[in-house]
Amino acid sequence: PESPAVGKQNKTTKKTQLKSTIMSSEQAGRFPNGTGHKSGIPKHRFRQASTREDMATVLDLIKELSEYHPPGEKSVTSTVDTLVRDGLGEEKFFHCILLELEPEAGQPAAAKCIGYAVYFYTYSTWEGRMMYLEDIYIRPEWQRHGMGSAIMRHLACIAEERDCARLAWQGIAGLENSKFYKYLGAISSSEWLNYKLDREGIRRVAHLTE
């Protein structure tokens, strides 16, 4: 089983920067990419988003992912400018991995982007460094080709390399993703409630009077 999209979550992660060199399925080394040359998995590679053009691609994928979310949720308001500022700026708020198909022999060198993952780091006072997985998305035509397992394995290797105590994310209730999460051995919890303040809520609380 495999996941089309992953969502978000509450506790997690820490801080890192994966080198922006391209790692192929045959050269992955410490960060394996899912052996694209075995078991019929298409040859693929992962790399860190590093340019404005990359962030434009990521925004397109984010909008595709949003189609899986409940109709009542707010629409995507991120822009290429905000992704560049927050993902490529001096103070990084997130890291983004692109999943690309490796060009076939004799084909143009440009790789085809078929998915992405966005993650960032946080901290647990009980356990230490945490990785929080905000988004994972694989385009529908490439789901169920082993790509979900490959990208999760890649992320788990990063988390392990960074000595994270936990890799966490949120899923949307009712999607088949839960089967994939169980296949990975992920643990769900009904003991924690998620709370959030939107921009208006932040503004209201910031200006509360005693």
C-alpha positions as CSV (number, residue, x, y, z in Angstrom):
1,P,0.0,0.0,0.0
2,E,1.1,3.6,-0.5
3,S,0.1,7.1,0.3
4,P,-0.9,9.8,-2.1
5,A,-0.5,12.5,0.4
6,V,0.5,13.0,3.9
7,G,-0.6,15.9,6.0
8,K,0.8,17.6,9.0
9,Q,1.2,17.1,12.8
10,N,1.8,18.5,16.2
11,K,5.0,17.4,18.1
12,T,8.3,16.9,16.4
13,T,11.7,17.7,14.9
14,K,15.0,19.6,14.8
15,K,17.4,21.3,12.5
16,T,19.5,20.3,9.5
17,Q,20.6,20.9,6.0
18,L,20.9,18.1,3.5
19,K,23.5,18.9,1.0
20,S,21.9,20.2,-2.2
21,T,23.9,17.7,-4.4
22,I,21.7,15.3,-6.4
23,M,21.7,11.8,-5.1
24,S,20.7,9.1,-7.5
25,S,19.2,5.7,-6.6
26,E,22.5,4.1,-7.3
27,Q,24.7,6.7,-5.4
28,A,22.6,7.5,-2.3
29,G,25.2,6.3,0.2
30,R,24.0,7.3,3.7
31,F,20.7,8.5,2.4
32,P,19.3,5.7,0.2
33,N,16.7,6.6,-2.3
34,G,14.8,3.3,-2.7
35,T,17.0,1.2,-5.1
36,G,15.4,2.3,-8.3
37,H,17.3,-0.4,-10.2
38,K,15.7,-3.2,-8.2
39,S,12.2,-4.7,-7.8
40,G,10.7,-2.7,-10.6
41,I,10.9,0.6,-8.8
42,P,11.4,3.4,-11.4
43,K,14.9,4.9,-11.2
44,H,14.6,8.1,-9.2
45,R,16.6,10.6,-7.1
46,F,16.1,13.0,-4.3
47,R,17.5,16.5,-4.0
48,Q,17.0,19.6,-1.9
49,A,14.9,22.3,-3.5
50,S,17.5,25.1,-4.0
51,T,16.2,27.6,-6.6
52,R,13.2,29.8,-7.3
53,E,12.2,27.5,-10.1
54,D,12.2,24.6,-7.7
55,M,9.9,26.5,-5.4
56,A,7.5,27.3,-8.3
57,T,7.3,23.5,-8.9
58,V,6.8,22.9,-5.2
59,L,3.9,25.4,-5.1
60,D,2.2,23.6,-8.0
61,L,2.5,20.3,-6.1
62,I,1.2,21.9,-2.9
63,K,-1.9,23.0,-4.8
64,E,-2.3,19.5,-6.1
65,L,-2.0,18.1,-2.6
66,S,-4.7,20.6,-1.4
67,E,-7.2,18.8,-3.6
68,Y,-7.1,15.9,-1.2
69,H,-8.0,18.0,1.9
70,P,-11.6,18.5,3.2
71,P,-13.6,21.1,1.2
72,G,-14.0,23.3,4.3
73,E,-10.2,23.9,4.7
74,K,-8.8,27.2,3.6
75,S,-7.2,27.5,0.2
76,V,-3.5,27.7,-0.3
77,T,-2.2,31.2,0.2
78,S,1.5,30.5,0.0
79,T,3.4,32.1,-3.0
80,V,6.6,31.4,-4.7
81,D,8.0,34.5,-2.9
82,T,7.1,33.2,0.5
83,L,8.5,29.7,-0.2
84,V,11.7,31.2,-1.4
85,R,11.9,33.5,1.6
86,D,11.2,30.7,4.1
87,G,12.8,27.7,2.4
88,L,15.9,29.3,0.8
89,G,16.5,32.4,2.9
90,E,19.1,32.9,5.6
91,E,16.7,31.7,8.3
92,K,15.1,28.6,7.0
93,F,11.7,27.7,8.3
94,F,11.5,24.4,6.3
95,H,13.4,22.0,4.2
96,C,12.1,20.6,0.9
97,I,13.0,17.3,-0.8
98,L,12.1,16.9,-4.5
99,L,11.5,13.4,-5.9
100,E,12.5,13.2,-9.5
101,L,12.6,10.4,-12.1
102,E,16.0,9.9,-13.5
103,P,16.2,10.6,-17.3
104,E,16.4,7.5,-19.4
105,A,19.5,6.8,-21.4
106,G,19.6,8.9,-24.5
107,Q,16.8,11.2,-23.2
108,P,17.2,14.9,-22.3
109,A,19.0,15.5,-19.1
110,A,16.1,17.3,-17.4
111,A,14.6,15.2,-14.6
112,K,10.8,14.9,-14.1
113,C,9.6,16.0,-10.7
114,I,6.9,13.6,-9.5
115,G,6.6,14.5,-5.8
116,Y,8.0,16.4,-2.8
117,A,8.3,16.4,1.0
118,V,8.5,19.3,3.3
119,Y,9.9,18.9,6.8
120,F,11.3,21.0,9.6
121,Y,12.8,20.5,13.0
122,T,11.4,21.1,16.5
123,Y,12.3,19.9,19.9
124,S,10.9,17.8,22.7
125,T,12.0,18.7,26.2
126,W,11.5,15.0,27.1
127,E,13.2,13.4,24.1
128,G,15.3,15.9,22.3
129,R,15.5,16.6,18.6
130,M,12.4,15.9,16.5
131,M,11.6,16.0,12.8
132,Y,8.1,17.1,11.7
133,L,6.9,16.1,8.3
134,E,4.5,18.8,7.0
135,D,3.7,17.4,3.6
136,I,4.4,14.4,1.4
137,Y,2.9,14.2,-2.0
138,I,3.4,11.9,-5.0
139,R,1.6,12.6,-8.2
140,P,-1.3,10.1,-8.7
141,E,0.2,8.3,-11.8
142,W,3.3,7.5,-9.8
143,Q,1.6,6.2,-6.6
144,R,1.8,2.5,-5.9
145,H,5.1,2.2,-7.6
146,G,7.1,1.9,-4.4
147,M,7.8,5.7,-4.3
148,G,6.0,6.3,-1.0
149,S,8.2,3.8,0.8
150,A,11.3,5.2,-0.9
151,I,10.6,8.8,0.1
152,M,9.8,7.8,3.7
153,R,12.9,5.7,3.9
154,H,14.9,8.7,2.6
155,L,13.4,11.0,5.3
156,A,13.9,8.4,8.0
157,C,17.6,8.2,7.1
158,I,17.8,12.0,7.4
159,A,16.1,11.9,10.8
160,E,18.4,9.1,12.0
161,E,21.5,11.0,10.7
162,R,20.4,14.1,12.7
163,D,19.8,12.0,15.8
164,C,16.0,12.8,15.9
165,A,14.0,11.0,18.6
166,R,10.9,11.2,16.6
167,L,9.6,11.6,13.0
168,A,6.0,12.8,13.2
169,W,3.2,13.9,10.9
170,Q,-0.6,14.2,10.7
171,G,-2.9,12.3,8.4
172,I,-6.4,13.1,7.3
173,A,-9.0,10.8,8.8
174,G,-10.8,8.6,6.3
175,L,-8.1,8.4,3.7
176,E,-6.5,5.1,2.8
177,N,-3.2,6.6,3.9
178,S,-3.7,5.0,7.3
179,K,-3.0,1.6,5.8
180,F,0.4,2.9,4.5
181,Y,1.2,4.4,7.9
182,K,0.5,1.1,9.7
183,Y,2.7,-0.7,7.1
184,L,5.5,1.7,8.1
185,G,4.9,0.9,11.8
186,A,3.8,4.4,12.6
187,I,1.9,4.9,15.9
188,S,-1.3,7.0,16.0
189,S,-2.5,8.6,19.2
190,S,-6.0,9.6,20.3
191,E,-4.7,11.1,23.6
192,W,-3.4,14.4,22.1
193,L,-5.7,17.2,20.8
194,N,-4.4,19.5,18.2
195,Y,-5.0,23.3,18.7
196,K,-4.1,26.2,16.4
197,L,-4.5,29.9,16.1
198,D,-4.9,31.3,12.6
199,R,-3.5,34.8,11.7
200,E,-6.6,36.5,13.2
201,G,-6.3,34.4,16.3
202,I,-2.6,35.2,16.7
203,R,-3.4,38.9,16.3
204,R,-6.2,38.8,18.9
205,V,-4.1,37.0,21.5
206,A,-1.1,39.2,20.9
207,H,-3.2,42.2,21.8
208,L,-5.1,40.8,24.7
209,T,-5.4,43.2,27.6
210,E,-4.8,42.0,31.1
